[in-house]
Every structure is written in structure tokens, then in C-alpha cells.
Amino acid sequence: MSHPMTTRIAARFAALKEEGRPALVTFITAGDPDAETSLGILHALPGAGADIIELGIPFTDPMADGPAIQAAGLRALKGGQTLAKTLAMVKMFRMEEQATPIVLMGYYNPIYVYGVERFLADAREAGVDGLIIVDLPPEEDDELCLPALRAGIDFIRLATPTTDDKRLPTVLKHTAGFVYYVSITGITGSATPDADVVGRAVARIKAHTDLPVAVGFGVKTPEQAKAIAAGADGVVVGSALVEAVRHTLDREGQATANTVPAVEALVGSLSEAVRSVHR
């Protein structure tokens, strides 16, 4: 099942295909290190070169995330970030930026507590384009995936090195927007992916689907981003950006004048690297 309308995600990947280059997908945690700075970073991302933005929903038990993103989530929660505030943040972003797709990434618990129907209505109104909910397997598609698709929001699935050819069709069945290939086994930001191995895995996935395949987990530097982008439709960078935030905080953990510019600069260098890859 898929929704009939063309989403911003589909439109962006189609435009990049015309340009003959892969996408840079950037991840930040909503509300990290505080709501105002986080919104400032979000506003800065498209101009710095982000093609698609993943916005992390802070959660107390982020089992797929490594120490960097866990710490970012805790900073955001400490600052009072909630799911409602995250949706409000997307709404504020949309007042200035209409074209860049936003994907909310997180865990099912906050959405379940918020109420699925209410969440999807509010997310759609705010301008959310896709969801990556890492703890909802395809067997639970009735919970959120199918209602999201009906609401016109792409539901993006993760495929991993352990997703074999038997499992892959199940994973891909209701996936929309793009497939997120997790390049390493383990948590985010914990190891460095091998570009050749990733390229073969992407080719295997593409034999089963027409959707674009973006690769993430472990990509930290412009050089790594360029290597991975050569064999994928997009490259996702998260932990490195979250660490760029952390490195600019003062001793009290507060944002400084350098917080937004530091993330902007890193995204700029990543974008330059990814844009140097031509199809």
C-alpha cells in the first residue's frame, strides 16, 4: 500500500536524479542543546547543503542509538523537549522552508502516548514528510506504518547487513520515500562502514525495489561520505553533527555563539564531498 500523492521526499530524490548526484541526509536531535538553538540549526541546514533532514525525537531509552545521540536526547529532554514541541519546531521551519523534506526519527513509545491518530494529523499539518520508527517491525504495520501512509506520510524502513533476501521483501513491502540501509551491525556512530561492502549491499536491495537507498550509521567525515555516496542514492550523517553540537557547548552544557556555525560548517564540507559524486 502506498499513498497517491507525491511527497517532498520523492520530489527531492527525483530532482537529485536529474542533477545526477546523491543526497546528503542530515540528522539532528530536536531540542538539542535547547529549543531555540536547535531551531536555529534546523533553519541553517538547507542553506548549508542538507537535501533531506532527519529530526530525532528525544526518548529516554533509545536502544539503536550510540552514546553521542543518546547524550543529545538527554540534553534535549533536560531542556524540556517534547513530541508536541518537536512538531511545533517543524511548523516553524515550514514558515521559511517549503521544499526540504523532514523525516522524524525515533521510537514508538512517545507517539503511542501522544495518540497515533492525533500525532499523524498534527505531523501532517506541521509539514512532516516521513517517519523512521526503529522499534516497529513490519509485523506491526497496522500500528503506525499503514495509518501513516494513508495520511500521506512516508514510512521509511531500515534494512541491515543481517536482512537477508528472504526477509527483504517483508521489510520493503510498505516502505515509502526511501530505504535506509544501516551500514554496520550495532548502534549509531560506533564503527566505520566499508564502502565496497556497502555498495554491494545497496545493489542487492535495489534488485528488490525501485526506491532510493540511503546509507547511514558510522559516516562521520566528508571522505567517508563521498566514498559511501558513490554506491548509494544518499548518505546519512548523524552522530558527527550531534558531536559538533556537543563540542561547542560551555561548561554548563549551554549553547555558545559557535554552536550553529559549527554544525553549518560541517554540513557544508559534507555537502561538498557528496556533491562531488556524479552519476
GIBELSUL-V406999 format. One record per residue. N is the residue number from 0. RES is the residue in one letter. D_FIRST is the distance of its C-alpha to the first C-alpha in whole Angstrom. Layout:
BEGIN
n: [N N]
res: [RES RES]
d_first: [D_FIRST D_FIRST]
END
This chain:
BEGIN
n: [0 1 2 3 4 5 6 7 8 9 10 11 12 13 14 15 16 17 18 19 20 21 22 23 24 25 26 27 28 29 30 31 32 33 34 35 36 37 38 39 40 41 42 43 44 45 46 47 48 49 50 51 52 53 54 55 56 57 58 59 60 61 62 63 64 65 66 67 68 69 70 71 72 73 74 75 76 77 78 79 80 81 82 83 84 85 86 87 88 89 90 91 92 93 94 95 96 97 98 99 100 101 102 103 104 105 106 107 108 109 110 111 112 113 114 115 116 117 118 119 120 121 122 123 124 125 126 127 128 129 130 131 132 133 134 135 136 137 138 139 140 141 142 143 144 145 146 147 148 149 150 151 152 153 154 155 156 157 158 159 160 161 162 163 164 165 166 167 168 169 170 171 172 173 174 175 176 177 178 179 180 181 182 183 184 185 186 187 188 189 190 191 192 193 194 195 196 197 198 199 200 201 202 203 204 205 206 207 208 209 210 211 212 213 214 215 216 217 218 219 220 221 222 223 224 225 226 227 228 229 230 231 232 233 234 235 236 237 238 239 240 241 242 243 244 245 246 247 248 249 250 251 252 253 254 255 256 257 258 259 260 261 262 263 264 265 266 267 268 269 270 271 272 273 274 275 276 277 278]
res: [M S H P M T T R I A A R F A A L K E E G R P A L V T F I T A G D P D A E T S L G I L H A L P G A G A D I I E L G I P F T D P M A D G P A I Q A A G L R A L K G G Q T L A K T L A M V K M F R M E E Q A T P I V L M G Y Y N P I Y V Y G V E R F L A D A R E A G V D G L I I V D L P P E E D D E L C L P A L R A G I D F I R L A T P T T D D K R L P T V L K H T A G F V Y Y V S I T G I T G S A T P D A D V V G R A V A R I K A H T D L P V A V G F G V K T P E Q A K A I A A G A D G V V V G S A L V E A V R H T L D R E G Q A T A N T V P A V E A L V G S L S E A V R S V H R]
d_first: [0 4 7 10 13 14 15 18 17 16 19 21 20 21 24 25 24 27 29 29 29 26 25 27 25 27 27 30 30 30 33 35 38 38 36 38 38 35 34 36 35 31 33 35 32 31 34 35 32 29 26 23 24 23 25 26 26 29 29 32 31 29 29 27 29 33 36 36 32 33 37 35 33 36 38 35 35 39 39 37 33 31 27 28 30 28 26 29 29 26 27 31 30 28 31 32 29 26 25 25 21 21 19 21 21 22 22 21 24 25 22 22 26 25 22 18 18 21 20 17 19 22 20 18 22 24 22 19 17 15 16 17 18 20 21 17 16 13 15 15 11 12 14 13 10 8 10 11 8 9 12 11 12 11 11 13 14 18 19 22 25 25 21 22 21 20 18 16 13 13 13 11 8 6 9 9 13 15 15 19 21 24 27 29 29 30 30 30 33 34 35 35 32 34 32 33 31 28 28 28 25 23 24 22 19 19 19 16 14 15 14 17 19 21 24 26 28 32 32 35 37 37 38 35 32 34 34 30 29 31 28 25 23 24 26 26 29 30 33 35 34 35 38 39 39 41 43 44 45 48 50 48 45 45 43 46 46 45 42 40 42 41 37 38 40 38 35 37 38 35 33 36 36 32 33 36 33 33 30]
END
